[in-house]
Amino acid sequence: MNTPRKIAAGNWKMNGLRADLQEARNLAAAFPAASVDILLCPPATLVGAMAAALVGSAVRVGGQDCHQNVNGAHTGDISAAMLADAGAYHVILGHSERRADHGETSTLVAAKASAAHAAGLTAIICVGETEAQRDAGQTLDVVLEQLKTSVPDGADKANTIVAYEPVWAIGTGRTPTLDQIAEVHDALRAHLPDAGISLLYGGSVKPANAAEIFAIANVDGALVGGASLKASDFGAIVAALDAA
């Protein structure tokens, strides 16, 4: 079967200290077994500690970025192999904050995704338009070009997840209409290299709107920011996906 997996992925961004690992433990305790994949991506300082705290649980750990090279003179960077060695199974790549704050191009994102695949990690590749691009009617052109250029050869449902995150909806409390989400996810599905690749929506997903988002065709889960920091909030989103 080529049915995409349902996935609830939490991106802690630049948040979290060792004391906050209790939230990850609480989440794991709430879902000792789940029919959906549950993933938390903490800052790099917590990847190893979170992986150790979640051993034997249904919750897996991912990184928030990796370098495209295996090793070398790249002060402050982390390779995909290092993430895997710390206990990560996934890595977020091409997030709009990386593209904007660090000038990352889709070509670089594809190189990072190839490095992730080589290290045995699943790459969560993000695409999304800015508010100006949305207002100019360029949304589909932008996200499909990002998809084409960011997803490397060899990407399939076993090693790649794609997340649509409209830049103007991230952390703003705003979300696209359900029809807007559906339009983009339908277009992405039609252009994926493997129809079984999971498509996630991200951008101000919270317990109050999760169920209606997960009811949209071709939405296989969510990449969640702020609402993933608390087990109670993220757990409600996981439960909504499980019921979808």
C-alpha positions in Angstrom: 0.0 0.0 0.0 1.1 3.6 -0.7 -1.0 5.2 2.0 0.8 8.2 3.7 1.5 7.9 7.4 -0.3 10.2 9.8 2.4 12.3 11.6 2.2 14.8 14.4 5.6 16.6 14.6 6.5 19.2 17.2 9.1 21.9 16.5 10.4 23.4 19.7 12.5 26.0 17.8 14.8 27.9 20.1 13.0 26.9 23.2 13.6 24.4 25.9 16.0 23.5 28.7 16.7 20.2 30.4 13.8 20.8 32.9 11.4 21.0 30.0 12.1 17.3 29.1 9.3 16.5 31.6 6.9 17.8 28.9 8.3 15.1 26.5 7.9 12.5 29.2 4.3 13.6 29.9 3.5 13.3 26.2 5.0 9.8 26.0 3.0 8.7 29.0 -0.2 10.0 27.5 0.4 8.0 24.3 2.1 4.7 25.3 1.0 3.4 21.9 -0.5 5.4 19.0 -1.7 4.8 15.5 0.0 8.0 14.3 3.7 8.8 14.3 4.6 11.3 17.1 7.8 13.3 16.8 9.4 16.1 18.8 12.3 18.3 17.4 14.0 20.1 20.3 17.0 22.4 20.0 20.3 20.6 19.4 21.3 20.8 23.0 18.4 18.6 24.0 18.4 16.0 21.2 20.5 13.4 23.0 18.9 14.0 26.4 15.4 13.8 25.0 16.2 10.6 23.0 17.4 9.1 26.3 14.3 10.2 28.2 12.0 8.7 25.5 13.7 5.3 25.1 11.0 2.6 24.7 8.2 5.1 24.1 6.1 5.8 21.0 7.6 9.3 20.7 10.6 9.8 18.4 13.1 12.7 18.3 14.3 14.8 15.5 16.7 17.7 14.8 15.8 21.2 13.5 18.6 21.5 10.9 21.8 19.8 9.7 24.8 20.7 7.6 25.1 19.3 4.1 28.6 17.9 4.8 29.4 14.9 6.8 32.1 16.7 8.8 34.7 19.4 8.5 35.6 22.9 9.5 32.1 24.2 10.1 32.0 25.8 13.6 28.7 25.7 15.2 27.1 23.4 12.7 25.8 19.8 13.2 25.9 17.0 10.7 23.1 14.6 10.0 25.3 11.8 11.3 25.8 13.6 14.6 22.0 13.9 14.9 21.6 10.2 14.2 24.3 9.4 16.7 22.5 11.5 19.4 19.3 9.5 18.8 17.4 11.5 16.2 15.3 9.8 13.5 14.2 12.9 11.6 15.4 16.4 10.8 13.5 19.5 9.8 15.0 21.2 6.7 14.2 24.4 4.8 12.0 25.9 7.4 11.0 29.4 6.5 12.9 30.8 9.5 16.1 29.1 8.1 15.4 30.3 4.6 14.8 33.9 5.9 17.2 34.2 8.8 20.1 32.3 7.2 19.5 32.8 3.5 19.1 29.1 2.8 18.2 28.3 -0.8 16.1 25.4 -2.0 19.3 24.0 -3.6 21.0 24.0 -0.2 17.9 22.4 1.3 18.1 19.6 -1.2 21.8 19.0 -0.4 21.0 18.9 3.3 18.1 16.4 2.6 20.5 14.2 0.7 22.9 14.3 3.6 20.1 13.4 6.0 19.1 10.4 3.8 22.7 9.2 3.7 22.7 9.3 7.5 19.5 7.3 7.8 17.4 10.2 8.8 13.9 11.1 7.5 14.0 14.7 6.1 11.0 16.9 6.8 11.3 19.4 4.0 9.3 22.7 4.4 7.8 24.8 1.7 5.6 27.9 1.9 4.8 31.3 0.6 5.1 34.8 2.1 2.2 37.1 2.6 3.3 39.2 -0.4 3.5 36.1 -2.6 0.1 35.0 -1.4 -1.4 38.4 -2.1 0.2 38.5 -5.6 -1.4 35.2 -6.5 1.9 33.3 -6.6 1.3 30.7 -4.0 1.2 27.6 -6.1 4.1 28.8 -8.3 6.2 29.4 -5.2 5.5 26.2 -3.3 5.7 23.9 -6.4 9.1 25.5 -7.4 10.3 25.0 -3.8 9.1 21.4 -3.9 10.8 20.7 -7.2 14.1 22.3 -6.1 14.2 21.3 -2.4 13.4 17.6 -2.7 16.4 15.6 -3.9 16.6 12.6 -6.2 15.8 9.4 -4.3 13.2 10.9 -2.0 10.4 8.6 -1.2 7.9 7.9 1.6 10.5 6.0 3.7 12.9 8.9 3.9 11.0 12.1 3.2 8.1 14.1 4.6 6.9 17.4 3.1 5.4 20.2 5.3 3.5 23.2 3.9 3.9 26.2 6.1 2.6 29.5 4.8 5.1 31.9 6.2 2.5 34.5 7.1 0.7 32.0 9.3 3.7 30.9 11.4 3.4 32.1 15.0 0.9 34.8 14.0 -2.3 33.1 15.1 -3.5 33.4 11.5 -4.3 30.4 9.4 -5.3 30.1 5.8 -8.9 29.1 5.0 -9.6 25.4 4.8 -10.0 25.8 1.0 -6.6 27.5 0.7 -4.9 24.7 2.6 -6.7 22.1 0.5 -5.7 23.8 -2.8 -2.0 23.8 -1.8 -2.0 20.2 -0.5 -3.8 18.9 -3.6 -1.2 20.6 -5.8 1.7 19.3 -3.7 0.3 15.7 -3.8 0.1 15.8 -7.5 3.8 16.8 -7.8 5.4 14.5 -5.2 7.9 12.0 -6.4 6.2 9.3 -4.4 2.4 9.5 -3.7 3.0 7.9 -0.3 5.0 10.8 1.1 3.2 12.3 4.0 2.1 15.9 3.7 1.9 18.0 6.8 0.4 21.4 7.4 2.1 23.9 9.7 1.2 27.4 10.7 -0.6 28.3 14.0 -2.0 24.7 14.4 -3.5 24.4 17.9 -6.1 22.2 19.7 -9.0 24.5 18.7 -8.4 24.1 14.9 -6.6 20.8 14.6 -9.6 18.6 13.8 -10.9 20.8 11.0 -7.5 20.9 9.4 -7.0 17.2 9.7 -10.4 16.6 7.9 -8.9 18.2 4.7 -8.0 15.7 2.0 -4.2 15.3 1.5 -3.4 16.6 5.0 -1.6 13.8 6.7 -0.7 15.6 9.9 0.9 18.7 11.2 4.2 20.4 12.0 3.4 22.3 15.2 5.4 25.1 16.7 4.4 26.8 20.0 1.6 24.3 20.7 4.1 21.5 20.9 5.9 22.9 23.9 3.3 21.7 26.4 2.2 18.0 26.5 -1.4 19.0 27.1 -1.7 21.1 24.0 0.3 18.9 21.7 -1.5 15.8 23.1 -4.8 17.3 22.1 -3.5 17.8 18.6 -2.2 14.2 18.5 -5.6 13.0 19.6 -7.3 15.0 16.9 -5.1 13.4 14.3 -5.6 10.0 15.7 -9.4 10.5 15.4 -9.2 12.0 11.9 
